[in-house]
Amino acid sequence: APSQNRWAQCYRRGTLSAVYDFLERFADARFFFPGEMGTIIPAKGALMLPPVIDILERPDFTDRRFLHYDGKWYEGDGSYGGVKGINLNLLRLRMTENIIPFGHGLAYMDYLRRFKDHPEYFALMPDGRRHNDEGFVHTGHLCFNSGIREEIYQDAKTYLTGGSAQSRGLGHWNFNAARPGYFSLMTQDWLYWCGCEKCRRISPPGRDEAYKENRQAVSDFMWQFTADLANRLKKEGVPGIITQMAYLPYDKIPKCDIPQNVAVQVAVTGPGKNDQKADDEKIKAWVGKLKSKVSLWTYPGKCGNKAMPGIPAMMHHHMGKYFQDRRDWLFGAFIESETDHYIFNYLNYYIFAKATWNTDTDLNAVLDDHYRVMFGKGAPMMQKFYDELETLWVDRIDGNTADTALGPVATLPTDIEIWTKIYSPEKLREFERLFKNAEAAAGKDAAGNVDHNGDAAALGTSEGSEHSLAALRRIGGGVAVLVQRPALGNGLAQLLRQDQLAQRHGARGDVRHQRAGLGGAGERQRVGAQIRLRRAEGGHIALEVGAAKAHHSGLSRHLGVEGRGAEVV
């Protein structure tokens, strides 16, 4: 049950997803975010349904995830009927049921404890120490020319053949490393290259040359290691898929062939970056190498050095367009969407969910619907406010990034620039005028209805007006959503005295594949949840909602192509 599943709601829930789809499609319900303000249940005298409804749905992206647990919740204790709001949002947005583990899976295999008597399994440092000190940042980097290779193989084989974690010296299988049908080979973050004799032939120890002139050699080695393990599993008849990330410094296209039982996730900046050319070339190169689609790990919003408390990272247009434009390359995506307030990201998440479930979704229509349903006649003013927040974030703050060993790092404006030039006093007064005008307009809604997709009285009359006003007051006046300008005065003078010129700097060919459909090329076949309406006894309409059968084998379903050894059944 949702209340018993505390982490990411990973279980079969096609029936539940079908119910939410039915409510949105036929009852005009909207689930923008959990709570009274973000959950819209229109008042209707009757629910008019067609005599027959037969809908088969599946998501276009198999893997659809965001950083669902980050950010302060905006009301109460963040729980609704025993279900945490962060999980309720995953359910309503129909996010991934079975997480595909990519990120740093080997870091969760407890090698430091399990192999404390085998220091040779860990990367050798120039001073003779091994990288097995728990005090190190991102500790536990491995020597992949040691006996750890066999231990990793046996871990993967045991898990993928249904063996127990205890048989491998583990208390349980960590979901970051192993999920049904998948095992991650990605190493610890911020790779530290081993300095043993064999590893030195590839690159000197540490993080200098391995990330620069020897990056291709390191990438060749890591992907050969991945290919060797995957090929051995395949030879021994072990089912399942090995996952690996193309991540600095092993993000270069390797010389070796990548076996069919390997799924790849490529790390790129993602939505909001001004110049996408290099990242797109990287994605296309991997798709070309694999002859199949890839997943993406992206870093939009406030990750890395972009904490910037009180500033919303609005990216609703960029979020959807980014993934729709790259649909032919992708079977999944994760957005590492750190935030100080969860509500800052609600519209980003909503659009991400719609765009990755159905890549043909008219996202402008979805946004128009959001503003109209949330804010009534105040919609034009609130749309302008949201769009201005997006422009300020993307064009003035977040757009210029550079790749580092720990992910993309942005070149940011100073606090002085942020609060005097970007979110200037004039800009904040402009926002206040938008709120006041929107509230005045929404207050007039009591005299008329709010139309939704051509249906009369989608929100009712007074009810729609009351909701619009309440939403405006929450959005416009709440500390979690309105840009929070810090107290300047003495603080500003102090900042100016410290260093007015201080800048924040970080420390650190078209490839297309046919959609794998059940009905032939180009035909949309959606699998995942099924709704059927039938005429029951007495002329009543009975609703039958159920989980549809999985029509694709694991590999073809997740990689989005036929062939490469996988059947479509």
C-alpha positions as CSV (number, residue, x, y, z in Angstrom):
1,A,0.0,0.0,0.0
2,P,1.2,3.6,-0.6
3,S,1.4,4.3,3.2
4,Q,3.6,1.2,3.7
5,N,5.9,1.9,0.8
6,R,8.1,4.8,2.0
7,W,10.5,4.9,-0.9
8,A,9.5,5.9,-4.5
9,Q,6.4,3.7,-4.6
10,C,8.1,0.9,-6.4
11,Y,5.4,-1.7,-7.0
12,R,2.9,-2.7,-9.8
13,R,0.3,0.1,-9.8
14,G,-1.3,0.0,-13.3
15,T,-4.7,0.0,-11.7
16,L,-4.1,3.0,-9.6
17,S,-2.5,4.9,-12.6
18,A,-5.6,4.0,-14.6
19,V,-7.9,5.5,-11.9
20,Y,-5.9,8.8,-11.9
21,D,-6.0,8.9,-15.7
22,F,-9.8,8.3,-15.7
23,L,-10.3,11.2,-13.2
24,E,-8.2,13.6,-15.2
25,R,-9.6,12.5,-18.6
26,F,-13.3,12.3,-17.7
27,A,-13.9,14.1,-14.4
28,D,-11.6,17.0,-15.1
29,A,-9.6,16.5,-11.9
30,R,-6.1,17.9,-11.8
31,F,-3.2,16.8,-9.6
32,F,-0.7,19.7,-9.8
33,F,0.7,19.0,-6.3
34,P,-0.7,17.4,-3.1
35,G,-2.9,19.3,-0.8
36,E,-6.1,21.4,-1.1
37,M,-4.6,24.1,-3.4
38,G,-2.9,21.8,-5.9
39,T,-5.6,19.1,-6.1
40,I,-8.6,20.2,-8.2
41,I,-11.8,18.2,-8.0
42,P,-14.5,20.1,-10.0
43,A,-18.1,20.3,-8.8
44,K,-20.2,18.4,-11.4
45,G,-23.9,17.6,-11.3
46,A,-23.4,14.5,-13.3
47,L,-20.5,12.6,-14.9
48,M,-21.3,12.1,-18.6
49,L,-19.4,9.2,-20.1
50,P,-19.4,7.6,-23.5
51,P,-21.1,4.2,-23.7
52,V,-17.8,2.5,-24.4
53,I,-14.3,3.5,-23.4
54,D,-11.3,1.2,-24.3
55,I,-8.0,2.9,-23.6
56,L,-4.6,1.2,-23.5
57,E,-1.8,3.3,-22.1
58,R,1.9,3.0,-21.6
59,P,4.6,5.6,-20.9
60,D,6.9,6.6,-23.8
61,F,9.8,6.8,-21.3
62,T,10.1,3.6,-19.2
63,D,12.3,5.4,-16.6
64,R,10.8,8.6,-15.4
65,R,12.2,10.0,-12.1
66,F,13.0,13.2,-10.3
67,L,14.6,13.9,-6.9
68,H,11.3,13.5,-5.2
69,Y,12.4,13.8,-1.5
70,D,14.3,17.1,-1.6
71,G,13.0,20.4,-0.3
72,K,11.0,21.7,2.7
73,W,7.3,20.7,2.5
74,Y,4.9,23.6,2.2
75,E,2.1,22.6,4.6
76,G,1.5,20.6,7.8
77,D,3.6,17.5,8.4
78,G,3.7,16.6,4.7
79,S,1.4,13.6,5.1
80,Y,-2.0,13.0,3.6
81,G,-4.1,10.1,4.9
82,G,-1.0,8.3,6.0
83,V,0.8,8.8,2.7
84,K,3.7,11.2,2.5
85,G,3.2,14.0,0.1
86,I,6.4,13.3,-1.8
87,N,5.1,9.8,-2.5
88,L,1.6,10.9,-3.2
89,N,2.9,13.1,-6.0
90,L,4.8,10.2,-7.5
91,L,1.6,8.2,-7.6
92,R,-0.6,11.0,-9.1
93,L,2.0,11.9,-11.7
94,R,2.4,8.2,-12.6
95,M,6.2,8.1,-12.2
96,T,8.3,5.0,-12.6
97,E,7.1,1.8,-10.9
98,N,10.5,0.0,-11.1
99,I,13.5,2.2,-10.7
100,I,16.4,1.2,-13.1
101,P,19.5,1.5,-10.9
102,F,22.2,3.4,-12.7
103,G,23.9,5.9,-10.3
104,H,27.0,4.7,-8.4
105,G,25.6,1.2,-7.7
106,L,28.9,-0.3,-6.6
107,A,29.1,2.3,-3.8
108,Y,26.1,0.7,-2.2
109,M,27.6,-2.9,-2.0
110,D,29.3,-2.4,1.3
111,Y,32.7,-3.3,0.0
112,L,34.6,-1.4,2.7
113,R,33.2,-3.7,5.4
114,R,33.0,-6.9,3.4
115,F,36.6,-6.7,2.2
116,K,38.4,-4.9,5.0
117,D,40.9,-7.8,5.0
118,H,41.6,-7.2,1.3
119,P,43.0,-3.7,1.0
120,E,44.4,-4.6,-2.4
121,Y,40.8,-4.4,-3.7
122,F,40.9,-0.6,-3.3
123,A,42.6,2.1,-5.3
124,L,46.3,2.6,-4.4
125,M,47.3,6.1,-3.6
126,P,50.7,7.7,-4.2
127,D,51.6,7.7,-0.5
128,G,51.0,3.9,-0.3
129,R,47.6,4.1,1.4
130,R,44.5,2.5,-0.1
131,H,41.3,4.3,-0.8
132,N,39.4,2.5,2.0
133,D,39.5,5.1,4.8
134,E,35.9,5.9,5.8
135,G,37.1,9.5,6.4
136,F,37.7,10.1,2.7
137,V,35.1,12.0,0.7
138,H,33.4,9.5,-1.6
139,T,35.5,6.7,-0.1
140,G,35.9,3.2,-1.3
141,H,37.3,3.6,-4.9
142,L,38.3,0.3,-6.3
143,C,41.2,-1.3,-8.1
144,F,39.5,-2.9,-11.1
145,N,42.6,-4.9,-11.8
146,S,42.3,-6.8,-8.5
147,G,40.2,-9.6,-7.2
148,I,37.3,-7.2,-6.7
149,R,36.3,-8.0,-10.3
150,E,35.4,-11.5,-9.4
151,E,33.5,-10.4,-6.3
152,I,31.5,-7.9,-8.4
153,Y,30.7,-10.6,-10.9
154,Q,29.5,-13.0,-8.2
155,D,27.3,-10.2,-6.6
156,A,25.7,-9.5,-10.0
157,K,25.2,-13.2,-10.8
158,T,23.7,-14.0,-7.4
159,Y,21.3,-11.1,-7.5
160,L,20.1,-11.7,-11.1
161,T,19.6,-15.4,-10.5
162,G,17.5,-14.8,-7.3
163,G,20.2,-15.6,-4.8
164,S,20.1,-14.1,-1.3
165,A,22.0,-11.0,-0.2
166,Q,23.1,-12.9,2.9
167,S,25.0,-15.5,0.8
168,R,27.2,-12.6,-0.4
169,G,27.7,-11.1,3.0
170,L,25.1,-8.4,2.7
171,G,22.1,-7.7,4.9
172,H,19.9,-6.9,1.9
173,W,20.2,-5.9,-1.7
174,N,20.4,-2.1,-1.9
175,F,17.9,-0.7,-4.4
176,N,20.5,1.8,-5.7
177,A,22.6,-1.1,-7.0
178,A,20.1,-3.9,-7.7
179,R,16.5,-3.8,-8.8
180,P,14.4,-6.7,-10.4
181,G,16.2,-7.5,-13.7
182,Y,19.0,-4.9,-13.3
183,F,22.4,-4.7,-11.6
184,S,24.5,-1.5,-11.6
185,L,28.2,-1.5,-12.3
186,M,28.8,2.2,-11.9
187,T,31.6,3.0,-9.4
188,Q,31.7,5.5,-6.6
189,D,31.3,9.1,-7.4
190,W,34.3,11.3,-8.3
191,L,36.4,8.4,-9.6
192,Y,39.8,8.1,-8.1
193,W,42.1,6.2,-10.4
194,C,44.2,3.4,-8.8
195,G,48.0,3.6,-8.8
196,C,48.9,-0.1,-8.9
197,E,51.3,-1.3,-11.6
198,K,48.5,-2.5,-13.9
199,C,46.3,0.6,-13.5
200,R,49.3,3.0,-14.0
201,R,49.6,1.7,-17.5
202,I,46.3,3.4,-18.2
203,S,46.8,6.6,-16.2
204,P,48.7,7.9,-13.2
205,P,46.8,7.6,-9.9
206,G,44.4,10.2,-8.8
207,R,42.0,12.6,-10.6
208,D,44.3,14.8,-12.7
209,E,45.4,13.0,-15.9
210,A,42.5,10.5,-15.7
211,Y,40.1,13.3,-16.2
212,K,42.2,15.1,-18.9
213,E,44.7,13.6,-21.4
214,N,44.0,10.0,-20.3
215,R,40.2,10.3,-20.3
216,Q,39.8,8.1,-23.4
217,A,42.0,5.4,-22.0
218,V,40.1,5.4,-18.7
219,S,36.8,5.2,-20.6
220,D,38.1,2.3,-22.8
221,F,39.1,0.4,-19.7
222,M,35.9,0.9,-17.7
223,W,33.7,0.0,-20.6
224,Q,35.8,-3.1,-21.4
225,F,35.3,-4.1,-17.7
226,T,31.6,-3.6,-18.2
227,A,31.5,-5.5,-21.4
228,D,33.6,-8.4,-20.0
229,L,31.2,-8.9,-17.1
230,A,28.1,-8.6,-19.2
231,N,29.4,-11.1,-21.8
232,R,30.3,-13.6,-19.0
233,L,26.8,-13.3,-17.6
234,K,25.3,-13.9,-21.0
235,K,27.6,-16.9,-21.7
236,E,26.6,-18.5,-18.4
237,G,22.9,-18.0,-19.2
238,V,22.3,-15.4,-16.4
239,P,19.2,-13.2,-17.2
240,G,18.9,-9.5,-16.7
241,I,20.6,-6.3,-17.7
242,I,23.8,-4.7,-16.5
243,T,23.6,-0.9,-16.2
244,Q,26.4,1.6,-16.5
245,M,26.7,5.4,-16.8
246,A,28.6,7.4,-19.3
247,Y,30.0,9.8,-16.7
248,L,33.2,11.8,-16.4
249,P,35.9,10.5,-16.8
250,Y,34.5,7.4,-18.5
251,D,32.0,9.1,-20.8
252,K,34.0,8.8,-24.0
253,I,32.8,6.3,-26.6
254,P,34.9,3.2,-26.0
255,K,36.7,1.0,-28.6
256,C,35.1,-2.2,-27.4
257,D,31.6,-3.4,-28.4
258,I,28.9,-3.0,-25.9
259,P,26.9,-6.2,-25.3
260,Q,23.1,-6.4,-25.8
261,N,22.5,-6.9,-22.1
262,V,23.9,-3.5,-21.1
263,A,21.8,-0.4,-20.6
264,V,23.5,3.0,-20.6
265,Q,22.6,6.2,-19.0
266,V,24.4,9.4,-20.2
267,A,25.1,12.2,-17.8
268,V,24.5,15.7,-19.3
269,T,23.4,19.1,-17.9
270,G,19.9,18.8,-19.4
271,P,17.1,21.4,-19.4
272,G,18.1,25.1,-19.0
273,K,21.6,25.0,-20.5
274,N,22.1,27.7,-23.1
275,D,24.4,25.7,-25.4
276,Q,23.3,22.1,-25.8
277,K,25.4,21.3,-28.9
278,A,28.2,19.4,-27.1
279,D,25.8,17.4,-24.9
280,D,23.6,16.5,-27.8
281,E,26.6,15.3,-29.8
282,K,27.5,13.1,-26.8
283,I,24.0,11.6,-26.6
284,K,23.9,10.9,-30.3
285,A,27.3,9.3,-30.3
286,W,26.2,6.9,-27.6
287,V,23.0,6.1,-29.3
288,G,25.0,5.4,-32.5
289,K,27.4,3.2,-30.6
290,L,24.7,1.1,-28.9
291,K,22.3,1.1,-31.8
292,S,19.6,1.7,-29.2
293,K,18.2,4.4,-27.0
294,V,19.8,5.6,-23.8
295,S,18.6,7.1,-20.5
296,L,19.8,10.5,-19.3
297,W,20.9,11.7,-15.9
298,T,20.4,15.5,-15.9
299,Y,21.1,18.4,-13.5
300,P,18.5,21.1,-13.9
301,G,17.6,23.5,-11.2
302,K,19.6,24.0,-8.0
303,C,22.0,21.1,-7.9
304,G,25.7,21.6,-7.3
305,N,26.7,25.1,-6.5
306,K,23.3,26.6,-7.3
307,A,21.6,26.3,-3.8
308,M,20.6,30.0,-3.8
309,P,18.0,29.9,-1.0
310,G,14.7,31.5,-1.7
311,I,14.9,31.6,-5.5
312,P,12.6,29.3,-7.5
313,A,14.3,27.4,-10.3
314,M,11.3,27.6,-12.7
315,M,11.9,25.7,-15.9
316,H,8.4,24.6,-17.0
317,H,8.9,25.3,-20.7
318,H,12.5,24.1,-20.9
319,M,11.7,21.0,-18.9
320,G,9.2,19.6,-21.3
321,K,10.7,20.8,-24.6
322,Y,14.1,19.4,-23.7
323,F,12.9,15.8,-23.4
324,Q,10.3,16.0,-26.2
325,D,13.0,17.3,-28.6
326,R,15.2,14.3,-27.8
327,R,12.5,11.6,-27.7
328,D,14.1,9.6,-30.5
329,W,17.3,9.0,-28.5
330,L,15.8,8.3,-25.0
331,F,14.1,5.5,-23.1
332,G,14.3,7.3,-19.8
333,A,15.4,10.3,-17.8
334,F,16.2,11.3,-14.2
335,I,16.3,14.9,-13.2
336,E,18.5,15.7,-10.2
337,S,16.4,18.5,-9.0
338,E,17.6,19.8,-5.7
339,T,15.6,22.6,-4.1
340,D,15.2,24.3,-0.8
341,H,11.4,24.3,-1.1
342,Y,9.5,21.4,-2.8
343,I,6.8,23.7,-4.1
344,F,9.4,25.6,-6.2
345,N,9.5,22.5,-8.5
346,Y,5.9,21.5,-8.6
347,L,5.3,22.8,-12.1
348,N,8.6,21.4,-13.4
349,Y,7.6,18.0,-12.1
350,Y,4.1,18.2,-13.5
351,I,5.4,19.1,-17.0
352,F,8.2,16.5,-16.8
353,A,5.6,13.8,-16.0
354,K,3.3,14.8,-18.9
355,A,6.2,15.1,-21.4
356,T,7.8,11.7,-20.6
357,W,4.5,9.7,-20.4
358,N,3.4,10.9,-23.8
359,T,6.1,12.7,-25.8
360,D,3.4,14.0,-28.2
361,T,1.6,16.0,-25.5
362,D,0.8,19.6,-26.3
363,L,2.7,21.1,-23.4
364,N,1.5,24.7,-24.1
365,A,-2.0,23.4,-23.8
366,V,-1.1,21.7,-20.5
367,L,0.4,24.9,-19.2
368,D,-2.6,27.0,-20.3
369,D,-4.9,24.5,-18.5
370,H,-2.8,24.8,-15.4
371,Y,-3.0,28.5,-15.2
372,R,-6.7,28.6,-16.0
373,V,-7.7,25.9,-13.5
374,M,-5.4,27.2,-10.8
375,F,-6.0,30.9,-11.1
376,G,-9.2,31.5,-13.0
377,K,-9.3,35.0,-14.5
378,G,-6.0,35.7,-12.8
379,A,-4.4,33.2,-15.2
380,P,-2.8,35.8,-17.6
381,M,-1.0,37.6,-14.8
382,M,0.2,34.5,-13.1
383,Q,1.4,33.0,-16.4
384,K,3.5,36.2,-16.9
385,F,4.8,35.8,-13.3
386,Y,5.8,32.1,-13.8
387,D,7.3,32.8,-17.2
388,E,9.3,35.7,-15.9
389,L,10.7,33.5,-13.1
390,E,11.8,31.0,-15.8
391,T,13.5,33.6,-17.9
392,L,15.4,35.0,-14.9
393,W,16.5,31.6,-13.8
394,V,17.6,30.2,-17.2
395,D,18.9,33.3,-18.9
396,R,20.3,35.3,-15.9
397,I,21.4,32.6,-13.4
398,D,21.6,29.0,-14.6
399,G,22.4,29.0,-18.3
400,N,26.2,28.8,-18.3
401,T,27.6,25.5,-17.0
402,A,30.8,23.5,-17.3
403,D,31.2,19.8,-16.7
404,T,33.3,18.7,-13.7
405,A,34.1,15.4,-12.0
406,L,31.1,15.9,-9.7
407,G,28.7,17.0,-12.4
408,P,27.9,20.3,-14.1
409,V,28.9,23.5,-12.3
410,A,27.4,26.9,-13.2
411,T,29.1,30.3,-13.3
412,L,26.8,32.2,-11.1
413,P,26.1,35.9,-10.4
414,T,27.1,37.4,-7.1
415,D,24.5,38.0,-4.3
416,I,24.8,41.7,-5.1
417,E,23.9,41.1,-8.7
418,I,21.1,38.8,-7.8
419,W,19.3,41.2,-5.5
420,T,20.1,44.5,-7.2
421,K,20.0,43.6,-10.9
422,I,18.1,40.3,-11.4
423,Y,15.5,40.2,-8.6
424,S,15.8,43.9,-8.2
425,P,13.4,46.0,-6.0
426,E,11.8,47.1,-9.3
427,K,11.3,43.5,-10.4
428,L,9.8,42.5,-7.0
429,R,7.4,45.4,-7.2
430,E,6.4,44.3,-10.7
431,F,5.6,40.9,-9.2
432,E,3.5,42.4,-6.5
433,R,1.5,44.3,-9.1
434,L,0.9,41.0,-11.0
435,F,-0.4,39.4,-7.8
436,K,-2.8,42.2,-7.0
437,N,-4.1,42.4,-10.5
438,A,-4.5,38.6,-10.7
439,E,-6.4,38.6,-7.4
440,A,-8.7,41.4,-8.5
441,A,-9.5,39.5,-11.7
442,A,-10.0,36.2,-9.9
443,G,-12.4,37.9,-7.5
444,K,-14.7,38.6,-10.4
445,D,-15.0,35.0,-11.3
446,A,-18.1,34.5,-9.2
447,A,-20.2,36.0,-12.0
448,G,-19.0,33.3,-14.5
449,N,-17.7,29.9,-15.0
450,V,-14.2,28.6,-15.8
451,D,-14.3,26.6,-19.0
452,H,-12.1,23.5,-19.2
453,N,-11.6,21.8,-22.5
454,G,-15.0,23.0,-23.7
455,D,-16.9,21.5,-20.7
456,A,-19.2,23.9,-19.0
457,A,-18.7,24.7,-15.3
458,A,-15.5,22.8,-15.0
459,L,-14.8,24.5,-11.6
460,G,-18.3,25.7,-10.8
461,T,-19.0,29.4,-10.2
462,S,-18.3,30.5,-6.6
463,E,-16.2,27.4,-5.9
464,G,-13.9,28.2,-8.9
465,S,-13.6,31.8,-7.7
466,E,-12.8,30.8,-4.1
467,H,-10.2,28.3,-5.3
468,S,-8.5,30.9,-7.6
469,L,-8.3,33.4,-4.8
470,A,-7.0,30.9,-2.3
471,A,-4.4,29.7,-4.8
472,L,-3.3,33.2,-5.6
473,R,-2.9,34.1,-1.9
474,R,-0.9,30.9,-1.4
475,I,1.3,31.3,-4.5
476,G,1.6,35.1,-4.2
477,G,2.1,35.5,-0.5
478,G,3.5,32.2,0.6
479,V,7.2,32.2,1.7
480,A,7.7,28.9,-0.2
481,V,6.8,30.2,-3.7
482,L,7.4,33.9,-3.9
483,V,11.0,34.9,-4.5
484,Q,12.4,35.7,-1.1
485,R,14.4,38.8,-1.1
486,P,16.7,38.8,1.9
487,A,16.9,41.8,4.3
488,L,19.3,44.1,2.6
489,G,20.2,47.3,4.5
490,N,23.2,46.5,6.7
491,G,23.6,43.1,5.1
492,L,23.9,44.7,1.6
493,A,26.5,47.1,2.9
494,Q,28.5,44.3,4.5
495,L,28.4,42.3,1.2
496,L,29.5,45.4,-0.7
497,R,32.4,45.9,1.7
498,Q,33.5,42.3,1.5
499,D,34.0,42.2,-2.3
500,Q,31.7,43.8,-4.8
501,L,33.5,42.1,-7.7
502,A,33.5,38.6,-6.2
503,Q,32.1,36.0,-8.5
504,R,31.0,32.5,-7.6
505,H,33.1,29.9,-9.5
506,G,33.0,26.2,-9.1
507,A,35.8,24.4,-7.4
508,R,35.8,22.2,-9.5
509,G,24.3,13.4,-37.2
510,D,20.8,12.6,-36.6
511,V,20.3,9.0,-35.2
512,R,16.7,7.7,-35.1
513,H,15.3,4.3,-34.3
514,Q,11.8,2.9,-35.0
515,R,9.5,2.9,-32.0
516,A,9.0,-0.7,-30.8
517,G,5.3,-0.9,-31.2
518,L,3.0,-3.9,-31.2
519,G,1.1,-2.7,-34.3
520,G,3.9,-1.9,-36.7
521,A,6.1,1.1,-37.4
522,G,4.8,4.5,-36.3
523,E,1.7,3.1,-34.5
524,R,1.4,4.2,-30.9
525,Q,0.7,1.3,-28.6
526,R,0.6,2.2,-24.9
527,V,1.0,-0.4,-22.2
528,G,0.8,0.0,-18.5
529,A,-2.8,0.7,-17.5
530,Q,-6.1,-0.3,-19.0
531,I,-9.6,1.3,-18.6
532,R,-12.7,-0.4,-19.9
533,L,-16.3,0.8,-19.6
534,R,-19.0,-1.7,-20.3
535,R,-22.8,-1.6,-20.2
536,A,-23.9,-3.7,-17.2
537,E,-27.2,-5.0,-16.2
538,G,-30.0,-2.4,-16.0
539,G,-28.2,-0.2,-18.4
540,H,-25.7,1.1,-15.9
541,I,-22.1,1.7,-16.9
542,A,-19.5,-0.4,-15.0
543,L,-15.9,0.7,-14.8
544,E,-13.2,-2.0,-15.1
545,V,-9.7,-0.8,-14.4
546,G,-6.8,-3.1,-14.5
547,A,-3.1,-3.4,-15.2
548,A,-2.4,-4.4,-18.8
549,K,0.0,-7.2,-19.6
550,A,3.6,-6.3,-20.3
551,H,3.9,-6.9,-24.0
552,H,7.6,-6.2,-24.4
553,S,10.6,-8.2,-23.1
554,G,12.7,-6.3,-20.6
555,L,15.4,-5.2,-23.0
556,S,13.2,-4.0,-25.9
557,R,10.8,-2.3,-23.5
558,H,13.6,-0.3,-21.8
559,L,15.8,0.4,-24.7
560,G,12.9,1.2,-27.1
561,V,14.2,-0.8,-30.1
562,E,13.7,-4.3,-31.5
563,G,16.6,-6.5,-32.2
564,R,19.8,-6.6,-30.2
565,G,18.8,-10.1,-29.1
566,A,15.4,-9.2,-27.6
567,E,12.0,-10.4,-28.8
568,V,8.8,-8.5,-28.8
569,V,6.2,-11.0,-27.7
